[in-house]
Every structure is written in structure tokens, then in C-alpha cells.
Amino acid sequence: MPRTAALFASFAPLAIATTLFLSGCGSIQTAPLPSSTVRLTPNPPHIYIAPFDTSTCKWMVARDTPDQGFNLYNFKKDFQTNFQHQLQGRLMKIAPTEQRWMNDLPDHGWLVAGQFITVDQGSRALRTLVGAGAGETTLQTNVYVYDLDVSKTQYVLAFRTGVPNTNNDTGAGSGSALAGLSALGEPISTTISLGSGLKLDTTRTCREIAAYLAQYAQ
């Protein structure tokens, strides 16, 4: 085998693994179960979290530091990893929780997967100098919850976070939060992220997901 071909062959598995990692380990199945009578099984023995898909997200980051060697690939990877760890910490209050790939799932428990829709870092300079909503940050996600006792490819529950006046695609028998309210019953505002930065947005989003799922755990 020529040296060039050998080098390509050695890097190919790494490239594939990296692509799967950043995209959430393959395509997320976003079809709901057809039956309207299916509910999430309460008291799940385990909750599994798949990496949220970054591939279709609208990324608006590094606005204040465009010339300081910013690496979007590393930003996505770090953001995805941090989000998954924070969500795991929140969901552990409901049931034992661990991170899991979409293609390596047991037959019992819940799986929480999702997609980042918008990650907007905003502008710290505008938040500081202008205020009044200028330069605000935004974090929006689609969340899909699977009951592994029922199906590993069709979700039972779906909802969105970080979107004002949310019209939830709730899947089979899931219910939804009232328009204009978060899962915690707090008003959703276009200025909710003002001055917070994405770290606080991540904490808020993970707390919202956990509060939403807690309704179905008992």
C-alpha cells in the first residue's frame, strides 16, 4: 500500500468517530410513536443521555474575538460535552443517569437525546455598552425522549427549550407546557438571556429539561 493511502487509512476511523461525536453519534430518529396511548414509563430504572446533535445548529459565536485564534470545531465539542455533563447532573435527581451513544442502548429506561437549534454567544460589548436587550445570548434546543421499553427509534415525548411562545411537538401522549411558559412555569422572554452568557443559558436549559421530565417520572 502506498504511503499516502496508508496514512489515509489510519486517519479514516478517527475522522468517522469525530464526525459521529459532534453529530450526536448518528442521525437522531425524530419520528414520534404513532399511538396516542403510549406514555413514558414512570420511575425509570435509568436515564441515558446521548450527545446533542451539533450538525444542524445555527452557531453565532466568537463575535467579540474574531482574530484571537478562535476554533469553531473545538468550541462545538466543548459546548456539547459541557452541556451533556450538566444535564446528567440535573437528571440524576430523577433516576441514575449515564451518558450513552445512540447505537449502544439497553432495553429499559429512558433515553434523552436532542439537537441544538441556535447557539448565539451574543456580544458582551453590546450588553455592557448598550444594554436593553442588545447583544443578548440565545440557546435553543429540540429534546426527544425515548422509552426504551417501547422503542429505541421513535420518541414518546418531544419539546423545545429557549423558544418564546413555544409550539411543542409533543409526540405521543406527552402533553406540553403552556405557550409562553417554560417547564418551570416561568415566563419565557426574548431577553431572558440578557447579560447571562451561554454558561448561565446552559444551566437554565438543563434545569428546564429536568423539571419538564420530572412531571413524568412518578
Secondary structure, DSSP 8 states (H G I E B T S, - for coil): --HHHHHHHHHHHHHHHHHHHHTTSS-----B-S-TT----SS-S-EEE---B-TT-EEE--SS-TTS---HHHHHHHHHHHHHHHHHHHHTTTS-EEE--TTS--SSSEEEEEEEEEEE---HHHHHHT-TTTT--EEEEEEEEEETTT-SSSBSEEEEES-TT------TT-----TTB-TTS-B--TTTTTTTHHHHHHHHHHHHHHHHHHTTT-
